[in-house]
Amino acid sequence: MSETPSPIDTRLDALVARPSDRWVRTCIALIVLAAVGAYFNSFLGAFVFDDEPSILGNPTLHRLWPLSAPLSPPTTSSSYGRPLLNLSLAVNYALSGLNPFSYHAVNLCIHILAALTLFGIIRRTLQRPALAGRFGPAAVPLAGAIGLLWAVHPLQTMAVTYIVQRAESLAGLFFLLTIYALLRGATGGRAWVWYATAWAACLAAAFTKETMAPLPVVALLYDRTFLAGSFRGAIRRRWGLYLLLAACWAPLAWLIHSAGGRHDTAGFGIGVTAWQYALTEPGVILHYLRLAFWPDVLVLDYGWPLAAWPAAAFPAAVILVMLAATLWALWRKPALGFLAAWFFLTLAVTSSVVPIKDPAFEQRMYLALAGVVVLVVVGAWVLLRALPVRLPAAVPIAAAALVAMALAARTHARNNDYRTGEAIWRSALASRPENARAHNNLGNILRGQGRFEEAVEQYQAAVRIRPDYAKAWYNCAAALTDMKDPKRYSEAVACCRKAVEIDPNLAEAHNNWGNALLEMRDFSGAIEQYRQALRIDPELAEAHNNWGNALQDQWKFDLAISQYQEALRIRPDYVEARFNWGGTLMKNGQYREAAEQFRNALRLRPEFAPAVEGLRQAEERLEKNGEPGKP
């Protein structure tokens, strides 16, 4: 018995049956324009949070050749163990130095390419023989709607607007390119070229971020579901490709090992058990899903607490039911099962049993969101065609356009939070006022602006929430010292002492303790604290610089200069150490040499006002002595 089409079928079919190439061009243009419209204000965003050590404090970005330099990021950077990410940031540095504009532009280009790749995958998948009868005529507009909604969804802002989270979007692009190349190789000519492309993209993903680990499994599952029809058929036809894809796990494992557990932020040695993490993640995953449908409140840093039994029972039960349904669907409804498996597999690295210090970060949904969007859009299309009522053919287009505009408007608004470090941290605290790290990081921003009293208030809020938060204690000491108020120096020393009691191996706490003692003119005490800091961390350039300041104040100029030189050996871009070296030479009457050091400081940071003033004074002294001040 043939199925009688609903009154809406003929109208929709007529709408989508227009020439395919026109639809393709239209969809590509819409995706690009919508993404640019949603994200153009992101170009005004500042460097925030992990951007600072990964970009501002990353000297390996300062040259592109030899390649070993940008491919070897420092351990303090989020790029550590992710060489392609670091290389991409080095390219940005070559283009614009420390101007954030080009970094944001590249992030958006990566995201747009990923959205277009997703569009290509969905379009060609819906045109496969198993699905073409039901979705073939509508494949292009459906894929366009999916690519459009995925591109402008505000849940993607963390992977696009937060610069260093390019790791997620770049790895996501390579992930999608692998699937696209597999699809093209299996369904068209020059298969070996496409398979080589799939392997290269998978390898590139391995050198970008660890979240690519499920990629060979996802590729095989996609092949089984939409190409070969069975695991046996997929392996028989493309066993060589799957060996190459699986081989990408070897460099990934080496990079993870070389990264030493991501600086104690991931793995089984960070003080979080696999059981604790496994109990926590169901609640996180359900929160991600809520944001996929209702992205009202987005947060840079959740400070998500670890869950405990029995409070975690309900989220865990929901996720277990979803996993069971996924396994059933993979067996009985493979296409539906693949979407659910895509969601769980792309989250598997960050939301399973391997502990990560921060249980929840929104950028982890970058690829997983695609499965949700596909399910919603295709499901809505199926329901629409099943309606017995007559609807204008423009209804689905209008509905998709309205949803896209609403999502793009929320994305645009969220980008404004990234304009300054203060704005993004105040946004986080508005949603999570009990997040101690957010208070600490807002304190750092305020301290950098010279708003020391406000910074101290934020650090004190942090330690009220977490009395064992050693970093907030020694940061509070730094802000108290920066006030230059003799009445506050003893408070600063007490804060450092508290930090050291919590963790005796905090080099930064000893360094800040030394700074407070130096302001109190206790030179021997200050130098002893700098020695303690350097015993713990011999590569702490700040301690060498501050030790030099203590020696300079005692008129021990040669010893002071040796400390500045050591600081610059560790950090060649350390502008303050270069300036202090110049100041020491000025005190010693070596004006020409001082002028050269001030010029070196200005080469590193042309807008550094103290060096501008120092150079002016040095040149004036030289001219007063009858020597040419300027070279």
N, C-alpha and C positions, 0 to 999 in steps of 0.2 A: 504494500500500500504506500503510495507516495504521500509525502507530507505537504499539506496545503500551506503556502506561504502566507504570513500575516500581512495586513494592509501596509505596514511600514516597510516590509521587505523590499518591495519593488522600488520604493523611493530611495532607500539606503543603497541598494545594489546599483541603482542608476547613478547615485552620487559617487560611489567608490569605483565605478567601472570606467572612469576617465583614464586617459593615457597614463600608464604607470610612470614614465619618465617625468611627466609634468608633476605628478604627486611627489615623486622623490625629490625633485628640485625644490618644490614648495615646502616639504617637511624639513629639508636641510636648512633652508633659509629661516624658517620659523624657529628651529632649535637654536641656531646661531644668534639670531636677533633677540630671542627671549632670554637666552643666557647672558648676553651682553647687557640687555636692559636690566636684568635682575642684579647683576654684579658690577656695573660700571662704577658705582660709588665705593666698591671695595678697594679701588686703586688708591683711595685716600687713607687706607688703613696703615697703622704703625706696626713696628716689630713688637711682638708681645710674647711673654712667657718663655717657652723654649726657643723662640726665635733669637733671643739674646745670646745664649751660649753657642747656638748653632750657626748664627750669621754674624752678629756684632763681635763676638769673641772667638771667631774661628779663622785663624790665620791661613789655613789651607785653602781658603777661597781666593786668596789674593793673586794667584797665578794659575794659568791653565796648563803650562808646560814646565817641566815634564809632567805627564799625566799622573805619575805616582803621587804628586802633591795633592791635587783635589780628590784623588781616589783613596786618600788615607786621612780621613777626618779624625780630629782629636777625640779622646775618650769623654770629654765633657760635653760633646755635641750630640744632639739627637740623631745626627747622621752617622754616628759611629756604628760600624758594621753594615752600613747602607751606602756603599760607595757611589752608586749612580745618583742617588739623591744629592750627595755632597757635590758631585760634578755638576749637576744641574744648577745648584746654588752658586757654584764658581762661575758658571757662564753668566748668571745674572750679575755677579759682582763685576765681571769684565765689562758688562753692558752699562751698568749704572752705579757702580760702587755700592754705597749704603743707602741709595735712594730706593724706598720700598716699591715705587711705581712699577718697575720692570718685573719685580718678583711677583707682584699681584697679577700683572698681565700674563706672565708665563703660567701661573696657576690657573687662570681662567682658560687659556688656550688648551691646557692639558684636559681640563674638565669638559670643554666643548668637544674635543676629539674623542674623549671617552663616551660622551652622549651620542655622537654620530656613529661610533663603533657599535654601541648598543642598538641604535636604530637599525644599522645594517644587519646585525645578528637576528633581531626580532623579525624584520621584514623577510629575510631569506628563510628563516625557520617556519614562519607561517605559510610560506609558499612551498614547503616540502610536501610530497605526495600525501602523507598521512594526515596533513592538516589543511591542504589546499582546498578540499571540497567544502570545508566549513568556513575557512578564514581567507582563502586565497584572494578573492576580489577585494577584500578590505585590508590586506596585509600591509600595504604602504601607509594608509592613514592610521591604522592601529599602531604600527611601529612608530610613526611620527608622534602620536599622542603619548606613547610610553617614553620616547626619548625626550620630548618636551617637558613632561611632568617630572621626570627624573632629573633633568638638567636644572630646573628652577626650584626644586624642593628645598625649603630652608634647612632641612636636616643635613644637607650637603655643605652648608656654609663653613663648618669647621674644617673640612677637607679642602676647601677652596680659598676662603678668606684668611684663615690662619696659615701663614706662609709655610712654616716648616712641616705642616701636615700635608704638604705636597707629597710626602712619602706615601700617603694613603691613595691619593688620586692618581699619582704616577704609576704606582703598582697596580691600581685598578685599571688604568688604561692598558697596561701590558697584559693583564689578566684577560680583559675583553678582546684584545687583539689576538691572543692565543686561540680563543674560541672561534673568533671570526675567521682566522686563517685555516683552522681545522675544517670549518664548514665549507670554505671556498675550495680547499683542496679535495674534499670528499665529493663535491658536487660539480666541479668544473675541470677545465684543462690545466695543464702545468701543475699537477698535484705536488710534485717534489718542491717547486718554488714556494707554494703555500705552506707545505709542511715544514720547510726550512724556516719560513717566517714564523710559524707557530713556535718552533723550538727557540728561535732567537728572542721572541717576545717573552717566552716563559723564563729564559735565562736572565733577561733584563729584569723581569719581576723579582727574581731571586736576589739580584744585586740591589734591589730598591727597598724591599720590606718583607719581613717574615710572614706577613699575612697571605703571601702567595702560596704557602705550603699546600693547601688543598687543591691547587690548580690542576695537577695531573689527574686527580680523582674526578674533579668536576668535568674535565674534558672527556674522560672516558665515559662518564655517566651521560653527558650530552650526546656523545656518539651513539651509545646504546639506545637512547630515547628517540633521537630525531634522525639519525643517519643510518646506522647499521641495523638497528632493530633488536640487537642482542649484544651482550658482552662478548660472547664467543665470536660473533661476526665482526665486531669492532676490533678485537685483538687480532683476528686472522687477517683482516685487511690492512691494519695500520699498526702492527706490532712494533715496527721500527720507530715510528713516531712516539709511541708511548714509552719505549725504552729511553729515548732522548729526553722526553718530558720528565720522566722519573729521575733521570741522571741529574736534573737541575736541583734535586734535593741535596746532592753532595756539596756544591758550593754554598748552598743556603746553610747547611749544617756547619760548614767551616766558618762562615761569617758569624753565625750565632755564637759559636765557640770563641771566635776571636774577639767578639764584643763582650765576653765575660759576663753573660747573663744580663745584657742591657743595663750596665751600671747598677746592678742590684735592684732593678725595677721589675724584673720578670724571672720566673723560674722557681725552683723548689727550695731556694735558699734565702728567701726574702722575708721569712717570718710569717708567711701565710701558708696554711696547709692546703693541699688539693681539695680536701673535704670542705673546708671553709669557703674556698673560692667557688666550688661547685654548688654550694648552697646559695651563694650570693647571686650568681649569674642569672638564674631564672627570673628573678625580680628585675634585673637590669634589662634582660631581653624583652620582657613585657613592657618595660618603660620605653625601650626603643620602638616597639610596635605602636605604642600609643602616640609617640611623636611622629611616626610615619603617617598617621591619620589625622592628628591634631597637634601640630608643632607650635603650640602657644608659648611655651617657655623653654628656651634653649640656654644651656649653661656651659661655660668653658671648662670649669672644674667642679665636679659634683662633690668631691670628698665623700664618695659613696661608702657607707659603713658596711662592714662584713656582716652577713646575715647569720643567724643561729636558728637551730631547731627549737621549738616547732614553728616559729614565725615564718620560716621559709617553706613550710609544708605546702601551702596553697600554690604559690608561684611554681614550685618544683612539680607539683601534680599537673598543673596546666601544661608546662613544657613537656613533661613525659607523655601526656596525651597527644600533644602536637607531634612529637617524635614518632609515636606509634602510628598516628594517622599518616605521617610522611612515608613510613615503611610500607604501610598498606597501599598507599597511592602509587608508590614506585612499582608495586607488583601489579595492581589492577588498573590504575590510571596513570601511566608513566609520565605523560606531559605535566599533569598536575603535581605528581610526585617530584618531578625534577625541579619545579619552582620552589617547593617547600625545602627540598634538599639543598638547592642553591642558597636559600636563606640561612639554613643552619651550617652548611659547610663553609660559607664565606665568613661566618662569625666564629668558626670553630677554634681558631688560634687564640682569639682574645676572650671567648665566652664559653669555655669548657672547664677543664680541670687543671690546666697549667696556670698557676697563680701569676697575676700581674698586680703590681703595687696599687694601681688605680683601676678599680673594677669597671668603671663606666667612663667612656669618652665617646662623644657622638660621631666622630669621624669613622669609627669602626663599622658604622652602618652604610658606608659608601657603596659597596657592592651589594650588600644584602638588601638594600632598599629597592634594587632593580626587581628582585623577585616579587616584592610586595606590589610594586607599581604594575608589573605585567599582570599579576593575578587580578588586580582591581580593574584595570582597563579592559582586559579580555573578558573578564566576568561580566562587567557592565554591558559590553557589546552583546554577549550571549543573552543576557536578560532582556536587553532592548529588543532584540530580534524575536524574542518569545512573547512579547506583549501582544495582546489581541486588539489593542486600540490603535487608531490611526494617529500618527504623530508626524509633524513636519520633519523632513529630512535634515533640516538645520539644527534640530534639537541636540543630537549628540555632539555636533561641532560646538554649539554654543555652550553646552555643559562643560566640555573639555577646556574651552577658552576661559570660562569663568573660574574654573578650578586652577588653571595655570596662572591666571592673573592674581588670584588670591595668594597662591604660593609664592609667586614672584614678588609681590608686595611685602610679604613677611620676610622673604630673603633680603630684600632691599633694606628693610628696617633693621634686621639683625646685623647687616654689614656695618651700620652706623656704630654699633657697640665696639667694633674693632678699630675705630679711628684713633683711639688713644689707649694706652695701658690702663689709665685710671678708669676710663669708661667700661672696659671689658671686665675689670675686677669688681667695680661697683655693680655691674649687671649680675655677676656671679653671686655676689653677696646679697643682692635683692632677693634671689631665689633660694640661696643656701647660706643664711646668716650664721650658721654654726660651723662653717667651713674654715678651720684654722689656717689652712694654707692660703686661702683667698685673702684673709686678713693680712697675713705675712707679706704676700705679694703686692697687695695694695700699699702696704707700708713701704715696701721697696720703691714703688713708683713715687710716692709722696716724698720720700727721702731724696730721691734723685731730683725732685723739683725744689728742694730746699725747704719743704714744709715739714720741718723736723718734729714739731709738737704733734701734728696730725699723724705723722708716721709712728711716733711712740704710742699714740692711742691705738693704732691698728695692731702693733706688735703686742701690746698689753692685752688686747681683745683675743689675740691668737693664743697667748699662754694661759688666759683664763679658761679657754675652751680645752686646750691641751697643755697642761702644766709641764709635760715632758718634751715640749717642742723646742729642742735645743737651738735650732736655727733661728726661731723667732726671738729667743733670749739674746743671742749675740748680735742679731740685727738691731734689736732695741738698744743694745749698748753702743752700736755704731751711730745711731741717730742721736742718742744722748750726747755722745762725744762731739758730733758735728754741730751741736748747738753752741759750742764755744762758751759755755756757761760753767765756770768753776764749781758752781753748786751742784751740777749734775754729773760731774765726773765720777764721784764715788758711787752713784747709782749705776753708771756704766760698768764700773769694775764689778759691782755686785751681780749684774746681769751676766757678765762673762763668767764669773765664778759659778753661777748657777748652770750655765750651759756646759761648762767643763765637768761639773758634778754629774750631769746627765750622761755625758759622753766625753770621757777624757781624751779621745782621739780626734777632737775637732780642731784642726789647725786654724780655721777661720776664727774660732772663739779666742784662741791665744793671740792671734793677730790683732783682733779688735781690742782685747784686753791691753795689749801693748800700746795701741793708739791712745787709749784713755790715760794710761800712765805717762805717755809722752806729753800729753796736754797738761798733766800735773807736774811736768818737769822732772819726773822720776826716770832719768835716762837709763840707769842700770836696770831698774825693774822692767822698763819697756823692752830693752834689748834682750833681757832674759825671756820675756814672753815671745819675742820674735824668734829666738833660738828654739824655744819649745815648738812653735808652729812649724819651723823648718825641720825639726827632728821628725815630726809626724808626716809632713809633706815637703820634701826637699825642692819640689817644683812650684811652690807657692810664690809666684812672682811678687805679689803684694807685700809679703813679709820682707823680702829683700828690699823693696822700694822703701818701706816704712823704716826698716833698720837704717837705710841710708839717710833718711830724714833725721833720725835720732843722732847719728854721727855728725851730720851737717850742723845740727844745732849746737854740737859740742866743738865745732870748728875743726873736726877731723876730716878734712876735705878729701884726701886721697882714699881713706877707708870708705867714706860715703860713696865716692864715685865707683869704687869696686863693687859695692852693693847694687848700685843702679845698673852697672854693666851686667851683673849676674841676672837681675830682673829682666833686662832686655835680651839676654841670651835665651831665657825661657820664653819670653813673649816679645818678639821683635817689634810688634805693633803697640807696645805699651807707651802711650803718649805721655802719661803722667811721669813715668820714670825718666823719659827723655827730657821733659821739662825740668824736673828736679835736678838732673845732671847739669843742665844749663844754669839753673839758679845757684848751684854750688860753685860753678866756675865764675859766675858773676861775683859771688862773695869773695872769691880768691883773687879777684882782679884780672881774670883771664877773659877779657871781654870778647875777643875775636872767637875763641873756642866756644864761649857761651852762645854767641850769635849763631854759630853753626849748629849747635844742639837745638836751639829754638827753631831754626829753619827745618831741621830734621823732624821735629815734632809737628810742625805745620804741614810738612809733606804727608804725614800720616793723617792729620786732622786739620784741614785748612781753617776751620772756624773756631779752633781752640783759643779762646780769648786770652788766657794767661800767657800762652806762648807768643801771641801777637804783641802784648804789652812788654814781655821780656825782651823780645827782639828789638822793639823800639828803644828800650832803655839801653841795651847793649850797643846799638848803633850810635846813640847819642853820646855814650861814654867814649866810643872810638873816635868820633868826630871831635869831641872836646880835647882828646889827646893828640889830635892832629893826624889821625889815621882815617882812611876811607871806611865809612861804616857799612856801606852796601857793596857787595861783590860786583 
